[in-house]
């Protein structure tokens, strides 16, 4: 936790010109709200965020919309994000010019998603699907996997 606190302080104190940030997935998402608060307070020119292979729940989607309202580039490649939370981002981040949700789990990239994303110049959703299956064609519950990871 001390490293994360130092990281947040570094962003707030030393990076006012920060434009783009790529976060490692699992540990960063646990502290995403605090990271986004520091960015929103200290980095006026911030325009891009990458968090691949993360679990984007409603809290994270709402935080992205509320704390980074002018974000232009958002990469959530390989994340677990359901349709409802994707809609929160699509409707709330009005200035997006690039959104990459390719190879995500939790939504089907159907006509409804494409229509909601039509205002985004570059929208990538290839390989995304509603559910993930194991080798025996059983649906995998990723909420259980995240809970197991956090609990261990």
ChimeraX attribute file (.defattr): number of C-alpha atoms within 10 A of each C-alpha:
attribute: neighborCount
match mode: 1-to-1
recipient: residues
	/A:1	8
	/A:2	7
	/A:3	8
	/A:4	14
	/A:5	13
	/A:6	11
	/A:7	13
	/A:8	19
	/A:9	14
	/A:10	13
	/A:11	19
	/A:12	19
	/A:13	12
	/A:14	12
	/A:15	13
	/A:16	17
	/A:17	12
	/A:18	17
	/A:19	15
	/A:20	17
	/A:21	14
	/A:22	13
	/A:23	16
	/A:24	13
	/A:25	18
	/A:26	16
	/A:27	13
	/A:28	16
	/A:29	20
	/A:30	14
	/A:31	15
	/A:32	18
	/A:33	18
	/A:34	16
	/A:35	21
	/A:36	20
	/A:37	18
	/A:38	18
	/A:39	23
	/A:40	20
	/A:41	12
	/A:42	18
	/A:43	21
	/A:44	13
	/A:45	15
	/A:46	20
	/A:47	19
	/A:48	20
	/A:49	21
	/A:50	19
	/A:51	22
	/A:52	25
	/A:53	19
	/A:54	23
	/A:55	24
	/A:56	21
	/A:57	16
	/A:58	16
	/A:59	11
	/A:60	20
	/A:61	20
	/A:62	17
	/A:63	17
	/A:64	25
	/A:65	18
	/A:66	16
	/A:67	17
	/A:68	20
	/A:69	17
	/A:70	20
	/A:71	22
	/A:72	19
	/A:73	20
	/A:74	25
	/A:75	18
	/A:76	23
	/A:77	23
	/A:78	21
	/A:79	21
	/A:80	26
	/A:81	25
	/A:82	20
	/A:83	15
	/A:84	14
	/A:85	20
	/A:86	21
	/A:87	17
	/A:88	15
	/A:89	23
	/A:90	21
	/A:91	13
	/A:92	18
	/A:93	21
	/A:94	15
	/A:95	15
	/A:96	23
	/A:97	16
	/A:98	18
	/A:99	24
	/A:100	19
	/A:101	25
	/A:102	20
	/A:103	18
	/A:104	28
	/A:105	23
	/A:106	21
	/A:107	20
	/A:108	18
	/A:109	19
	/A:110	10
	/A:111	9
	/A:112	12
	/A:113	16
	/A:114	14
	/A:115	9
	/A:116	13
	/A:117	22
	/A:118	12
	/A:119	15
	/A:120	19
	/A:121	11
	/A:122	14
	/A:123	18
	/A:124	19
	/A:125	22
	/A:126	14
	/A:127	14
	/A:128	22
	/A:129	18
	/A:130	14
	/A:131	17
	/A:132	16
	/A:133	10
	/A:134	8
	/A:135	6
	/A:136	6
	/A:137	8
	/A:138	10
	/A:139	11
	/A:140	12
	/A:141	11
	/A:142	15
	/A:143	12
	/A:144	10
	/A:145	11
	/A:146	13
	/A:147	10
	/A:148	10
	/A:149	10
	/A:150	11
	/A:151	7
	/A:152	5
